[in-house]
Amino acid sequence: MDEYFKSYEELDVHQLMLSDETRTLAYKNAIMNSKHIFDKKVVMDVGAGTGILSIFCAQAGAQKVYAIEASDLVKLTEKVLIENKLQNKITVIHSKVEEIDVNNFEKVDVIISEWMGFYLVHEGMLDTVLFARDNFLKENGILFPSIAKLYASPCQLPSIYNFWDNVYGVTMKCIGEEYRKTKSMKPEVLLVDEKNLLAESKLLAWLNLQCIDKQELNYLGGEEYVSVCKKNGRYQGVCIWFAVEFPDGSELSTSPFNKATHWKQTAIVLPMDIEVEEGEPVAFKLELKRNSCKPRQYNMELMLLDALKVEHDVPCHCYMTKCIVTRAYMEEQTENNPINT
């Protein structure tokens, strides 16, 4: 058995996920708000785990649910269904989705999955969901969730930067410098307080799961972004989070502005900080490239750019002269040519 699937036999992992009320209730509420989508329909739950989403779908009126789970957790999942008297509505299939015989399996109306990993795409489970979509979803069938978005914002990271400045009255800044160099080599999963976001967030990726191609997941981000600082502070890293949208319009977000989830946020740590002030433009380029040797993982590359050489949004609210002039011109045009409503 693949080590990835083996890890999901650990019950601590499932307790962590099920205890995440933001995550679990977002799914439950979206399902219950979409009973018209599930009523008398056939559903496939990809990576069913303990079967909680399959059960929600059955409670919402699904005629049949196929709970697909590759790990040996299926033995307990079946017991959960018996315990809830749903074994006649939900069928557990112990298999990888990719190994199910496409020619001997009925098409489904809905595919549901909680596939998201750290910074959205870590673990590469979205590949499996798209395989299921392409092989088992009926024409005009629905994916649940249907949209995924990835965001980034310059931030402060006091939990990483401040500790070594004063260790019980002893300064260890030299160790702090080495510590940050180590931390800057790979993404750090941690909670970022909303007050430590320095600038407006930027949308790195917007994925329409109904039609996106698997190959498009090999490379995300890559654009040059200019984010305007909303306060004075110390630029110490880039905070990354994601959100997914359900067909009913509701959203599950891992933003620092929302209640914390087990995904927390992901930060790319700068080896040294940069002092910034309100209105200052911060330019960067962030790339996520699939690791060819370990396809469930991504390599991230953050490049800090010169804001003078990068194209700004229009209008841009930074303090650079060209952006101030552009804003003033646009405001003047609006005043001289008001739009009647």
Order of alpha helices (4+ residues) and beta strands (2+ residues): alpha-alpha-alpha-alpha-beta-alpha-beta-alpha-beta-beta-alpha-beta-beta-alpha-alpha-beta-beta-beta-beta-beta-beta-beta-beta-alpha
